[in-house]
Amino acid sequence: PEQGSENSGLGGSNEPEQGSENIGLGGSNEPEQASEDFDLGTSREQDQGVDEDTDHGVGDEPQQETSSDVHFERTQDEDQAEAPTREPARQGTSTLRNMLGGIRRWLRPGRARRHHQDESTRPTTSAEDEDTQTQREPSSTEEEQRREPADLRRPTRFRGRSMPGKPVIQPLSREDRAFLDIAERRGIPMVYRQRNPKARGSYQRYEEYKTAKSIPEFINIFQSRFNETRAVALRWLHHDYERGYMIFPHHEGIGSVNYCSAETLDQIFRRRPRTTATKDFQGLLMNLSQREQTTTYDFLDKYVSSEKIALGCMLEVMAATADEEIKTIEKEPSTLKEALHGKHSHLWREAMHKEINKLQDLGCWERVPLKNIDRAAHLVRAKWVHRLKRGPSGEVTSLKCRLVAMGNTQTKGENYDWTFAPVMAYSSLRTFFAMCAQQRLHIFQADCASAYIQSEADHVIYMNQPPGFEEPGPGGEKMVLRLKKSIYGLKQSGHLWHRTLTKHLQSRGYSPLQSDVCLMMKTWTDQSGAEQKIVLGIYVDDIVAGTTRAEHKKIFLEDLGCRFEIRDESQEGEGWILAMHFKYPEARDYVSVTQTAAIESLAEKFELNNDKDAHVQMYDMPMQLGLRPEPHEGAAVPAAEFDYRSAVGSALYLAQSTRPDTSYAVMCLSRFLNHPGPHHVKAAKHLIRYLWRTRHLGLTYRRDPNFGGIHFEGFETQSTPRPGNRPGKWKTGETSHDLDPTMQKNFCDADYGGGYDGRSTSGYCFFFGGAVVRWASKLQANTALSTAESEVYAATEAAKDLLFQRVLVAELGLGNLKHPARLYEDNVAAIELGSSLRTRSKAKHYVLRLRFLQERVENREIAFVHCPTNEMVADALTKQLPREQFLLLRSRMLGRPP
């Protein structure tokens, strides 16, 4: 017979499942004999209705053992009489009802009592009758039945595993053939797998003979409908049996999760423990009966009561068990084979089932025959991505399986055009936190579930079916998916999602800022005339909001929830975004941002999370004093010995997020990613150890009660005359109305010729809310010929970012663009060059940079102010400093901790 297209076993699988972890509740270490169509926990028939042909489920009682005291039992005559009028599908609870009913009947004490009663009430026979029975010789059939075991169990099958796309075939053993012979003679009930695994001609035959409830009925179907002999029917039966297409209720091995004995339950119930999480079906029954405060037998008899809570309790028990097991997972599977057949395959299978069902429910695609699409169309391939989601402390909290399209198989112009998708800048997020602290805004968070799938596809895209979910068409033809929505992995998914989200938010009254389109604001005036606002920060599907009142959270969630599936992730007084942990007190007068968990994870990865050198003061600084990294001429340190690129990349992320004190060290080490030497590795380890020792440091933004007033740093007397006695070139800052009251503390500096190749280093930082919100440490592209030239290069880069920051703060309603922002510089020559429109003969080669600065000063956008070198905060971003000076400037950059 045809073996058909027996593909691998996930959801749409054509191959029977082999492991007990994916069948029922996973309460057995013995491999399961049935496919996923017979299980209780993962079968699709639970959600979409069970076909009437499968009404005799795992828990059904054989028709010959009907009893008058079973309320939910049906006879074969009733089934045949009502078959034409039944609906084609039933609710998912029918499987659970059949299972509980069958187990209840197996465990009912009445069975044993009736057996003893039959023995006691059996009529006595006369001596003549006994002589007659003695004289009659037993037939061969009676002798065989006498030798058959009373409690017949099917031999255990499918101990091995299979590769995706290949069928599992376990040839019939001698025990299997003996079991089938007895099952045929006794007419033991049999349930066939309802999802058709065949193809071509075998597909139609399977649809007809899968309705057989026993082996004699199976043979009768072949003889009456297909005009085949009994031998041919048995060959088809053996073919299906070898592949696990049928099960025999009440005759499965003890290893089956459908097996449950009264002795086991009684032994468990003698302990009377509290209700706890469990893996097996026995434990589930124990939990249910504990909640009902009754015995096992009484609970099983209370069918109506158990039906109401069984499904909910089952899901709760399975979820609790999975949560405990998830914590033991150490790493993510690297291949689909490892996910399907590894130690925790049942957890990954469940996650994949959940993902594929979610995509189908959202209508992400439609199945079309491959032969119907244009031959010139390119098929996009699909793959599975497995990830572990971790909590704040790095512990595993859940696992996620994502079905993604392989964007590298797309063709530009055919199935994608635009790919750019903006996200909120880190500096914008820090400015948002500083604004929340200054205005005492309430901070909330939300996450858009399945964000990319919310957008409609902008091109006609055909994709292969997901690995493990390949299903043939009705006629056995090959099918592909025509994407109706954008899914993860497509090149244009991010672009479409951002366009969909912003378009919806604009329809709800939000306006994007010109300086950062991922910051959106909605303002209105309440009945009392007070201005109210909601500010949103968007980073792909993570959204953080600041509102003037706590009750505005409802407006924020309704604006998003009316179009997307939203998860409220707000926490009282704290939150997480982009691996940053922020917290604020009840008074909301400050916001602190740290990355302790990320630093601990980095140090643990490189085994530097110890304090064996805690007494060494050199680890109080990110780079050893006096060290200037230079290129290594020998062999590079291999990644297997120390992954230098990964270490520096992780430190770079921290330096750009919350740790400006490490910016200069990271900038120096980043120059040697392609050829690191031993001294570079030593410096990288030193940096990680410094981060570990200072892992609790972070940025702290505080509310300024005198916000809007002009403040001087107090060092005018050290290097320049007081504001009232300054000469003409020091007019900036003479009166309070001359400066922008919000952007007052902005520093820029340069280290002339500090690099090993003679190039200079630029550094700048801007303060807002008591700590830095924007900073940089960069190697200058050109070699400067003088100190003033290097300072001009640094001032040019700082001025560009400062102009952007001013517009951002002004759009948030805090800045004043009518007055210039103060920019501190410690080089008098650079201030003179940038403040006057005069042409300098020695500055001809960088005259364009000078002209840029001079125009900004002339247009009253920035104003240079002199700052002594020992007060220059940006010095920590351009060079190594003595320990005391570095610690002082670090405390000023990070802000006063809570």
C-alpha positions in Angstrom: 0.0 0.0 0.0 0.9 3.6 -0.5 2.9 5.1 2.4 1.9 8.6 1.5 3.5 11.9 2.3 4.3 11.1 5.9 6.0 14.3 7.0 7.3 15.3 10.4 5.2 15.7 13.4 4.3 19.2 14.5 0.7 20.4 14.3 0.1 19.7 10.7 2.3 16.7 10.9 1.6 13.6 8.9 3.9 11.5 11.2 2.9 10.0 14.5 4.5 11.5 17.6 6.9 9.2 19.4 7.5 10.9 22.8 5.1 10.9 25.7 6.0 14.5 26.5 3.8 15.7 23.6 0.8 13.5 24.4 -1.6 14.1 27.2 0.0 15.5 30.3 3.4 14.0 29.9 3.1 11.8 33.0 5.2 8.9 31.7 8.8 8.3 30.8 7.6 5.5 28.5 7.3 6.5 24.8 3.7 6.9 23.7 2.1 4.7 21.0 -0.3 7.2 19.6 0.1 10.4 17.5 -0.9 13.8 18.6 -4.4 13.3 17.3 -5.2 11.1 20.4 -3.6 13.3 23.0 -5.4 15.5 25.5 -3.1 18.5 25.6 -2.0 19.3 22.1 -4.6 18.0 19.7 -6.2 20.5 17.3 -9.5 18.7 17.5 -9.8 20.1 21.1 -10.1 23.6 19.7 -11.8 23.0 16.4 -14.2 20.2 17.4 -13.7 16.4 17.2 -15.1 14.5 14.2 -17.9 12.2 15.0 -15.8 9.3 13.9 -13.5 9.9 16.7 -16.2 10.1 19.3 -14.9 6.9 20.8 -11.8 8.5 22.4 -9.1 7.3 24.6 -11.4 7.0 27.6 -14.3 5.2 25.9 -15.6 1.9 27.3 -15.9 -1.0 24.9 -19.5 -1.4 23.7 -19.9 -4.8 25.3 -19.3 -3.4 28.8 -22.2 -1.0 29.0 -23.8 -0.4 32.3 -27.1 1.2 33.3 -25.5 3.4 35.9 -23.3 5.3 33.5 -25.0 8.5 32.5 -22.9 9.5 29.6 -22.5 6.1 27.9 -24.0 5.4 24.5 -24.7 2.1 22.8 -23.7 1.2 19.3 -27.4 1.1 18.2 -27.9 4.7 19.4 -24.8 5.9 17.6 -25.9 4.3 14.4 -29.4 5.7 14.8 -28.3 9.2 15.4 -25.3 9.3 13.0 -27.1 11.0 10.1 -28.4 13.9 12.3 -25.2 14.6 14.2 -23.1 17.7 13.7 -19.8 17.0 11.9 -17.8 18.4 14.9 -18.1 18.6 18.6 -16.6 20.9 21.2 -13.1 20.3 22.5 -14.3 19.1 25.9 -15.6 15.9 24.4 -12.1 14.4 24.5 -11.8 15.3 28.1 -15.3 13.9 28.8 -14.5 10.6 27.1 -11.2 10.3 29.0 -12.7 11.1 32.4 -15.7 8.8 31.7 -13.5 5.9 30.7 -11.2 6.3 33.7 -14.2 6.7 36.0 -15.7 3.4 34.8 -12.3 1.6 35.2 -11.9 2.9 38.7 -15.5 2.4 39.9 -15.7 -0.1 42.8 -19.0 -1.3 41.4 -17.1 -3.2 38.7 -15.4 -5.4 41.3 -18.6 -5.6 43.3 -20.6 -6.7 40.2 -17.9 -9.3 39.4 -18.2 -10.8 42.9 -22.0 -10.6 42.7 -22.0 -12.4 39.4 -19.8 -15.2 41.0 -22.1 -15.4 44.1 -25.4 -15.4 42.2 -24.3 -17.8 39.5 -26.8 -20.7 39.4 -25.6 -24.0 40.7 -25.5 -26.8 38.2 -26.7 -30.3 38.8 -24.5 -33.4 38.8 -25.9 -34.4 35.5 -24.9 -31.1 34.0 -21.5 -31.4 35.5 -21.0 -34.8 33.9 -22.1 -33.5 30.6 -19.7 -30.6 30.8 -16.9 -32.9 31.8 -17.6 -35.3 28.9 -17.5 -32.5 26.4 -14.0 -31.8 25.0 -13.1 -28.1 24.7 -12.6 -26.8 21.2 -9.3 -25.3 19.9 -10.8 -21.7 20.0 -11.9 -22.1 23.6 -8.4 -23.4 24.5 -6.8 -20.4 22.9 -9.1 -18.0 24.7 -8.4 -19.7 27.9 -4.7 -19.1 27.4 -5.2 -15.4 26.5 -4.4 -12.9 29.3 -7.4 -11.4 31.0 -5.9 -7.9 31.2 -4.6 -7.6 27.6 -2.1 -4.8 27.0 -0.6 -3.7 23.7 3.2 -4.1 23.4 5.1 -0.8 23.8 6.1 0.8 20.5 8.1 3.7 19.1 11.0 3.8 21.5 13.1 5.7 18.9 13.0 9.1 17.3 12.7 10.3 13.8 14.0 13.0 11.5 11.6 15.7 10.3 10.0 14.6 7.0 10.8 10.9 7.4 8.3 8.3 8.7 8.9 6.2 11.7 8.4 2.5 10.9 8.7 -0.2 13.6 8.1 -3.6 12.0 5.6 -5.9 13.7 7.1 -8.1 16.3 5.8 -11.5 17.4 4.1 -9.9 20.3 2.4 -7.4 18.0 1.0 -10.1 15.8 -0.3 -12.0 18.8 -2.0 -8.9 20.1 -3.7 -8.2 16.7 -5.0 -11.8 16.5 -6.5 -11.5 20.0 -7.9 -8.1 19.2 -9.6 -9.4 16.1 -11.2 -12.4 17.9 -12.4 -10.3 20.8 -13.5 -7.3 18.7 -11.4 -4.9 20.9 -12.4 -1.3 20.3 -9.9 0.6 18.0 -9.6 4.3 17.2 -7.9 5.4 14.0 -6.0 8.6 13.6 -8.3 11.2 12.1 -5.8 13.4 10.4 -5.1 11.8 7.0 -1.4 11.0 6.6 -1.8 9.4 3.1 -1.5 10.8 -0.4 -2.9 10.0 -3.8 -5.1 6.9 -4.0 -4.4 5.9 -0.4 -5.8 9.2 0.8 -9.3 8.3 -0.3 -9.2 4.8 1.1 -8.0 6.1 4.4 -10.9 8.5 4.6 -13.3 5.6 4.4 -11.6 2.9 6.6 -10.6 5.3 9.4 -14.1 5.1 10.7 -13.6 1.4 11.7 -14.1 0.8 15.4 -12.6 -2.6 15.5 -10.4 -4.9 13.4 -13.4 -7.0 12.2 -15.2 -3.8 11.0 -11.9 -2.8 9.3 -11.8 -6.0 7.4 -15.5 -5.8 6.5 -14.9 -2.3 5.0 -12.2 -3.7 2.7 -14.3 -6.6 1.6 -17.5 -4.7 1.1 -16.4 -1.3 -0.2 -13.0 -2.1 -1.9 -13.7 -5.7 -3.0 -10.5 -6.8 -1.4 -9.7 -10.1 0.4 -9.0 -10.5 4.1 -5.3 -10.9 3.4 -5.1 -7.6 1.6 -7.0 -5.9 4.5 -4.6 -7.3 7.0 -1.6 -6.0 5.0 -3.1 -2.5 5.1 -3.8 -2.9 8.8 -0.2 -4.0 9.5 1.1 -1.1 7.4 -0.8 1.4 9.5 0.0 -0.4 12.8 3.7 -0.1 12.1 3.4 3.6 11.7 1.2 4.1 14.8 -2.0 5.3 13.0 -4.4 3.6 15.6 -4.7 3.0 19.3 -6.6 0.5 21.4 -8.4 2.2 24.3 -8.1 0.4 27.7 -5.5 -1.9 26.2 -2.5 0.5 26.0 0.7 -0.2 28.0 1.3 1.2 31.5 3.7 3.6 29.9 0.8 5.4 28.3 -0.4 8.7 29.9 -3.9 7.4 29.4 -3.3 4.6 31.8 -4.3 5.2 35.4 -4.9 2.6 38.2 -7.0 2.8 41.3 -4.2 1.6 43.5 -1.9 4.4 42.3 -4.5 7.0 43.1 -5.4 5.5 46.5 -1.7 5.5 47.4 -1.4 9.2 46.5 -4.5 10.2 48.3 -3.5 8.6 51.6 -0.9 11.4 51.9 -3.5 14.2 51.5 -0.9 16.8 50.4 -1.7 20.4 49.4 -2.6 21.0 45.8 0.7 21.3 43.9 1.9 21.4 40.3 2.1 17.9 38.6 3.1 16.4 35.4 1.0 13.3 35.2 -2.7 12.5 34.9 -2.8 10.9 38.3 -1.6 14.1 39.8 -4.2 16.1 37.9 -7.0 13.9 39.3 -5.6 14.3 42.7 -5.6 18.1 42.4 -9.2 18.0 41.1 -10.5 15.8 43.9 -8.6 17.8 46.5 -10.3 20.9 45.4 -13.7 19.2 45.5 -12.8 17.7 48.9 -14.0 14.3 48.0 -12.5 10.8 47.4 -11.2 9.6 44.0 -14.2 7.5 43.2 -16.8 10.0 44.3 -15.0 12.7 42.3 -15.1 10.6 39.1 -18.8 9.9 39.7 -19.4 13.7 40.0 -19.0 14.2 36.3 -20.9 17.4 35.9 -18.8 19.1 38.6 -15.5 17.9 37.3 -16.3 18.9 33.7 -16.6 22.6 34.8 -13.1 22.8 36.3 -11.2 20.1 34.6 -10.0 22.1 31.6 -9.0 25.1 33.7 -7.2 23.0 36.2 -5.4 21.0 33.5 -4.1 24.2 31.9 -3.0 25.5 35.3 -1.2 22.3 36.2 0.5 22.1 32.9 1.5 25.7 33.0 2.9 25.4 36.5 4.8 22.3 35.6 6.2 23.9 32.5 7.3 27.0 34.5 9.3 24.8 36.9 10.9 22.8 34.0 11.6 25.9 32.0 14.0 27.2 34.7 16.2 24.1 34.2 16.8 24.9 30.5 20.4 26.0 30.1 20.7 27.0 26.4 18.6 27.5 23.3 18.4 24.8 20.6 20.5 25.7 17.6 18.6 23.5 15.1 15.1 22.3 14.5 16.2 18.7 15.1 17.6 19.6 18.6 14.3 21.4 19.5 12.2 18.5 18.4 14.2 15.7 19.8 16.2 17.2 22.7 15.7 16.9 26.4 13.0 19.6 26.6 11.4 18.8 23.2 7.9 18.8 24.6 8.2 22.4 25.8 9.5 23.6 22.5 6.8 21.6 20.6 4.2 23.3 22.7 5.6 26.7 22.0 5.7 25.9 18.2 2.1 24.8 18.4 1.1 28.0 20.0 3.0 30.1 17.5 1.5 28.4 14.4 -2.0 28.5 15.9 -1.6 32.2 16.6 -0.5 32.9 13.0 -3.4 31.0 11.6 -5.9 32.7 13.9 -4.6 36.1 12.8 -5.1 35.1 9.2 -1.5 35.6 8.2 -1.7 33.5 5.1 -3.8 31.4 2.8 -2.8 28.0 1.4 -2.6 27.8 -2.4 -1.4 24.9 -4.6 2.1 25.3 -5.9 1.0 24.6 -9.4 -1.3 27.6 -9.4 1.3 30.3 -8.9 3.5 32.0 -11.5 6.6 30.0 -12.3 8.7 33.2 -12.2 7.7 33.9 -8.6 10.4 33.5 -6.0 9.4 31.4 -3.0 10.5 32.8 0.4 11.8 30.1 2.7 10.7 29.8 6.4 12.5 28.7 9.5 12.1 28.5 13.3 13.9 30.6 15.8 14.0 29.5 19.4 14.7 31.9 22.2 14.8 31.9 26.0 13.2 34.9 27.6 14.9 36.0 30.8 13.8 38.0 33.8 15.5 41.0 35.4 18.1 38.8 37.2 18.9 36.8 34.1 16.7 33.8 35.1 14.8 31.9 32.4 11.1 32.9 32.6 9.6 31.5 29.4 10.6 30.2 26.0 9.5 31.6 22.7 9.4 30.0 19.2 9.1 32.4 16.4 8.3 31.4 12.8 10.2 33.8 10.6 10.6 34.3 6.9 14.2 34.2 5.5 14.5 37.7 4.2 17.7 36.8 2.4 15.6 34.8 -0.1 13.6 37.9 -1.1 14.1 39.8 -4.3 14.1 43.6 -4.3 11.4 45.1 -6.6 9.5 41.8 -6.6 8.5 41.3 -3.0 9.9 44.3 -1.2 10.9 47.9 -1.7 11.4 50.0 1.4 13.1 48.6 4.5 14.0 51.5 6.8 12.3 51.4 10.2 13.2 54.1 12.8 13.5 53.5 16.5 13.8 55.8 19.5 17.3 57.0 20.1 18.9 56.3 23.4 19.5 60.0 24.0 15.7 60.6 23.4 14.9 57.9 25.9 17.1 59.5 28.5 15.6 62.9 27.8 12.2 61.4 28.3 13.2 60.1 31.8 14.7 63.5 32.7 11.4 65.2 31.6 9.4 62.8 33.6 11.4 63.6 36.7 11.2 67.3 36.2 7.4 67.4 35.6 6.7 64.4 37.9 5.0 62.4 35.2 3.5 59.0 35.7 5.4 56.3 33.8 3.6 53.4 32.2 4.7 50.6 29.8 2.9 48.5 27.2 4.0 45.9 24.7 2.3 45.1 21.4 1.9 41.4 20.9 2.9 40.0 17.5 3.7 43.5 16.3 4.9 42.8 12.8 1.9 40.6 12.1 -0.4 43.6 12.6 0.6 45.0 9.2 -0.8 44.1 5.8 1.6 42.8 3.2 2.5 45.4 0.6 3.6 42.8 -2.1 2.5 39.4 -3.3 4.7 37.1 -1.3 4.7 33.3 -1.5 6.4 31.3 1.2 7.1 27.7 1.8 5.1 26.0 4.6 6.7 26.1 8.0 9.1 23.2 8.7 7.2 20.5 10.6 3.8 21.8 9.5 3.8 20.8 5.8 0.3 19.6 4.8 -0.7 18.4 1.4 -3.8 19.7 -0.4 -7.1 17.8 -0.6 -5.8 15.8 -3.5 -2.3 15.3 -2.1 -0.7 18.2 -4.1 2.0 20.4 -2.7 0.8 23.6 -1.1 2.5 26.9 -0.4 1.5 30.0 1.6 0.4 33.3 0.1 1.2 35.9 2.9 -1.6 38.2 3.6 0.2 40.0 6.5 3.8 40.9 7.1 5.5 38.3 9.4 8.8 38.4 11.2 11.9 38.1 9.0 10.7 39.9 6.0 12.9 42.8 5.0 10.0 45.3 5.0 8.4 44.0 8.3 9.8 46.8 10.5 9.0 49.5 8.0 5.4 48.3 7.6 4.9 48.0 11.4 6.2 51.5 12.1 4.0 52.9 9.4 0.9 51.1 10.7 1.5 52.1 14.3 2.2 55.8 13.6 -0.7 56.1 11.3 -3.0 54.7 14.0 -1.6 56.9 16.7 -2.0 60.0 14.6 -5.6 59.1 14.1 -6.0 59.1 17.9 -4.5 62.6 18.2 -0.8 61.9 18.7 1.8 64.0 16.8 5.4 62.8 16.2 8.2 65.1 17.1 10.3 66.5 14.2 13.5 65.8 16.1 12.6 62.1 16.7 9.6 60.6 15.0 9.5 57.8 17.6 8.6 60.3 20.3 4.9 61.2 20.0 2.9 63.6 22.1 -0.8 64.2 22.7 -1.9 67.4 24.5 -5.3 68.7 25.5 -6.9 71.1 28.1 -9.1 69.7 30.8 -12.2 71.4 32.2 -10.2 73.4 34.7 -8.0 74.8 31.9 -4.9 72.9 32.9 -2.8 71.4 30.1 -2.6 67.6 30.0 -0.3 65.5 27.9 0.8 62.0 27.1 4.3 61.4 25.7 5.0 58.1 24.1 8.5 56.6 23.3 8.4 53.8 20.8 11.2 51.2 20.3 9.7 48.7 17.8 6.9 47.1 19.9 8.0 48.4 23.3 6.2 51.6 24.3 6.8 53.7 27.3 4.5 56.5 28.2 4.6 59.6 30.5 1.3 61.1 31.6 0.4 64.1 33.8 -2.2 62.1 35.7 -2.4 58.5 36.8 -5.9 58.1 35.3 -4.5 58.9 31.9 -3.2 55.4 31.8 -6.6 54.2 30.7 -6.6 56.6 27.8 -3.1 55.4 26.8 -4.1 51.8 26.8 -7.4 52.4 25.0 -5.7 54.3 22.3 -3.5 51.3 21.6 -5.9 48.5 22.5 -8.6 49.6 20.1 -6.3 48.4 17.2 -3.6 46.1 18.6 -3.3 43.4 21.1 -1.6 45.1 24.1 0.0 43.8 27.2 0.2 46.2 30.1 3.7 45.8 31.5 3.6 48.7 34.0 5.0 48.2 37.4 4.7 50.3 40.5 7.8 52.4 40.9 10.0 50.6 38.4 10.2 49.1 34.9 12.4 47.6 32.3 13.1 48.8 28.7 16.0 47.8 26.4 17.7 46.0 29.3 17.6 49.2 31.3 16.1 49.1 34.8 14.5 52.4 35.8 12.9 53.2 39.1 11.3 56.2 40.8 9.9 57.0 44.2 6.3 57.7 45.1 7.0 61.4 44.9 8.3 61.0 41.3 11.0 63.6 41.9 13.8 61.5 40.4 14.3 58.7 38.0 17.4 56.4 38.2 18.4 54.2 35.3 20.8 51.3 35.7 21.9 48.1 33.9 23.1 45.9 36.7 21.7 42.7 35.2 23.3 43.3 31.9 26.7 43.9 33.5 26.4 40.8 35.7 25.5 38.7 32.6 28.6 40.1 30.8 30.9 39.4 33.7 29.5 35.9 34.1 30.0 35.2 30.4 33.7 35.9 30.7 34.1 34.5 34.2 35.1 37.9 35.6 32.3 38.1 38.2 34.5 37.8 41.3 36.1 40.1 43.8 39.5 38.4 44.1 41.2 41.8 43.2 38.7 43.9 45.1 41.5 45.6 47.1 43.3 46.8 43.9 42.5 50.4 43.3 43.4 50.3 39.6 40.0 48.5 39.0 38.3 51.7 40.2 39.0 53.1 36.7 37.9 51.7 33.3 41.5 51.7 31.9 44.8 51.3 33.6 46.5 54.6 34.1 49.2 55.3 31.6 48.1 52.6 29.1 47.8 53.7 25.5 46.7 50.7 23.3 48.6 50.3 20.1 48.3 47.8 17.2 49.6 44.3 17.8 52.1 42.9 15.3 52.0 39.3 16.2 49.3 36.6 15.9 45.9 37.7 17.0 44.3 36.2 20.1 41.8 33.6 18.8 38.1 34.0 19.6 38.0 30.5 21.2 40.5 31.8 23.8 38.8 35.1 24.4 36.0 36.6 22.3 37.4 40.1 22.2 34.8 41.3 19.6 31.9 40.2 21.8 33.4 41.7 24.9 34.0 45.1 23.4 30.7 45.1 21.6 28.8 44.4 24.9 30.8 47.1 26.6 30.0 49.5 23.8 26.2 48.9 24.3 26.6 49.8 28.0 28.7 52.9 27.2 26.0 54.2 24.8 23.1 53.5 27.3 23.9 54.3 30.9 27.7 54.3 31.4 29.3 57.4 29.9 32.3 56.9 32.2 33.5 53.9 30.0 33.1 55.7 26.7 36.8 56.6 26.2 38.0 53.1 27.2 35.5 51.5 24.8 36.5 53.9 22.0 40.2 53.0 22.4 39.6 49.2 22.5 37.2 49.3 19.5 40.1 50.2 17.2 41.5 46.7 17.4 38.5 44.4 16.8 40.0 42.7 13.8 43.4 42.0 15.3 43.5 42.0 19.1 46.6 41.2 20.9 47.3 40.0 24.5 47.5 43.5 25.9 44.2 44.4 24.2 42.6 41.3 25.8 44.1 42.4 29.2 42.6 45.9 28.8 39.2 44.4 27.9 39.2 42.2 30.9 40.2 45.2 33.0 37.2 47.1 31.6 34.8 44.3 32.4 36.1 43.9 35.9 35.6 47.7 36.4 32.0 47.4 35.2 31.5 44.5 37.6 32.8 46.4 40.5 30.6 49.4 39.6 27.6 47.5 38.3 25.2 49.4 40.6 26.1 52.8 39.1 23.8 54.5 36.7 22.2 57.8 35.7 20.0 59.7 38.1 17.7 62.5 36.8 16.3 64.8 39.5 13.7 67.5 39.6 15.1 71.0 39.8 12.9 73.3 42.0 14.5 76.3 40.3 14.1 75.0 36.8 14.2 77.9 34.3 16.6 80.1 36.2 20.1 80.9 34.9 22.9 79.2 36.9 26.7 79.8 36.7 29.2 77.1 37.6 31.1 79.5 39.9 34.5 79.2 38.2 34.4 82.7 36.5 36.7 84.0 39.2 39.3 81.3 38.5 39.9 82.0 34.8 37.9 84.9 33.6 36.5 88.2 35.1 33.1 88.2 36.7 30.2 88.6 34.3 29.8 92.3 35.0 33.5 93.1 34.3 34.0 91.0 31.2 35.4 92.5 28.0 33.4 92.5 24.8 34.2 89.0 23.8 32.8 87.6 27.0 29.3 89.0 26.6 27.7 85.6 26.8 26.2 85.1 30.2 26.4 88.7 31.3 22.6 88.8 32.0 20.2 85.9 32.7 18.0 86.6 29.8 20.8 86.0 27.3 20.9 82.2 27.8 18.5 79.3 27.3 17.4 78.4 30.8 17.1 74.6 30.0 20.3 73.7 28.2 22.8 75.4 30.4 25.5 72.8 31.1 27.1 71.6 27.9 30.8 70.7 27.7 33.1 69.9 24.8 36.8 69.2 24.8 39.6 67.6 22.7 42.8 65.7 23.4 45.3 67.0 20.9 47.4 64.2 19.3 46.4 61.7 22.0 46.1 58.7 19.6 48.9 56.4 18.8 48.7 57.6 15.2 48.7 61.3 16.1 45.0 62.0 15.7 43.1 63.8 18.4 40.0 62.7 20.3 36.8 64.7 20.6 34.5 64.5 23.6 31.3 66.3 24.6 28.4 65.8 27.0 25.1 67.7 27.6 23.3 67.9 30.9 19.6 67.9 31.5 17.8 67.0 34.8 21.1 66.9 36.8 22.9 64.2 34.7 24.1 63.7 31.1 21.5 62.9 28.4 23.8 62.9 25.4 27.6 62.3 25.2 30.2 61.0 22.8 33.9 60.1 22.6 35.1 60.0 19.0 38.4 59.8 17.2 38.8 62.7 14.9 38.9 61.8 11.2 41.6 64.3 10.3 44.9 65.0 12.0 44.8 68.4 13.6 47.8 70.7 13.3 47.3 72.6 16.5 45.4 72.4 19.8 43.0 75.1 18.6 42.2 73.2 15.5 41.5 70.0 17.4 39.2 72.0 19.7 37.4 73.5 16.8 36.8 70.0 15.4 35.4 68.9 18.7 33.2 72.1 19.0 31.8 71.5 15.6 30.7 68.0 16.4 29.3 69.1 19.8 27.4 72.0 18.2 25.6 69.8 15.7 24.4 67.5 18.5 23.6 70.4 20.7 21.3 72.0 18.1 19.4 68.7 17.8 19.1 68.4 21.6 17.7 71.9 21.9 15.0 71.2 19.4 14.1 68.0 21.1 13.7 69.6 24.5 11.8 72.5 23.0 9.3 70.2 21.3 8.7 68.5 24.6 7.6 71.9 25.9 10.6 72.6 28.2 13.1 74.5 26.0 13.4 78.1 24.7 14.8 78.4 21.2 14.8 82.2 21.4 18.0 82.2 23.5 21.3 80.5 22.8 22.5 77.4 24.6 25.7 77.7 26.6 28.6 75.6 25.4 31.6 75.3 27.7 35.1 75.3 26.1 38.5 75.4 27.8 40.5 76.6 24.9 40.5 80.4 24.5 41.8 80.3 20.9 39.0 78.0 19.8 36.4 80.3 21.5 37.9 83.3 19.7 37.9 81.5 16.3 34.3 80.3 16.7 32.8 83.5 18.1 33.9 85.9 15.4 33.2 86.1 11.7 36.8 87.1 10.9 38.8 85.1 8.4 42.0 83.6 9.9 45.0 83.0 7.6 46.1 80.0 9.7 42.6 78.4 9.6 42.1 78.2 5.8 42.2 74.4 5.7 39.2 74.2 8.1 37.4 77.4 7.2 34.1 75.6 6.6 34.0 74.3 10.1 34.8 77.7 11.5 32.1 79.2 9.3 29.6 76.8 10.7 30.4 77.7 14.3 30.5 81.4 13.6 27.1 81.3 12.0 25.6 79.4 14.9 27.0 82.0 17.3 25.8 84.9 15.1 22.3 83.4 14.9 22.2 83.1 18.7 21.8 79.4 18.7 24.9 78.6 20.8 27.1 80.7 23.0 30.7 79.8 23.9 31.7 80.2 27.6 35.2 79.6 28.9 35.7 76.8 31.4 38.9 76.0 33.3 40.4 72.6 32.5 40.0 71.1 36.0 36.2 71.8 35.7 35.9 70.4 32.2 33.6 67.4 32.6 34.2 66.3 29.0 37.9 65.6 29.9 36.8 62.2 31.1 35.7 61.4 27.5 39.0 62.3 25.8 41.8 61.0 27.9 42.9 59.1 31.0 42.8 61.1 34.2 44.2 60.7 37.7 42.0 58.6 39.9 40.6 61.4 42.1 39.8 63.6 39.1 38.1 60.8 37.2 35.9 59.9 40.2 34.9 63.5 40.6 33.9 64.0 37.0 32.2 60.6 36.9 29.9 61.6 39.8 29.0 64.8 38.0 28.1 63.0 34.8 26.0 60.3 36.4 24.2 62.6 38.7 23.6 62.4 42.4 22.5 58.9 43.3 19.3 58.4 45.3 
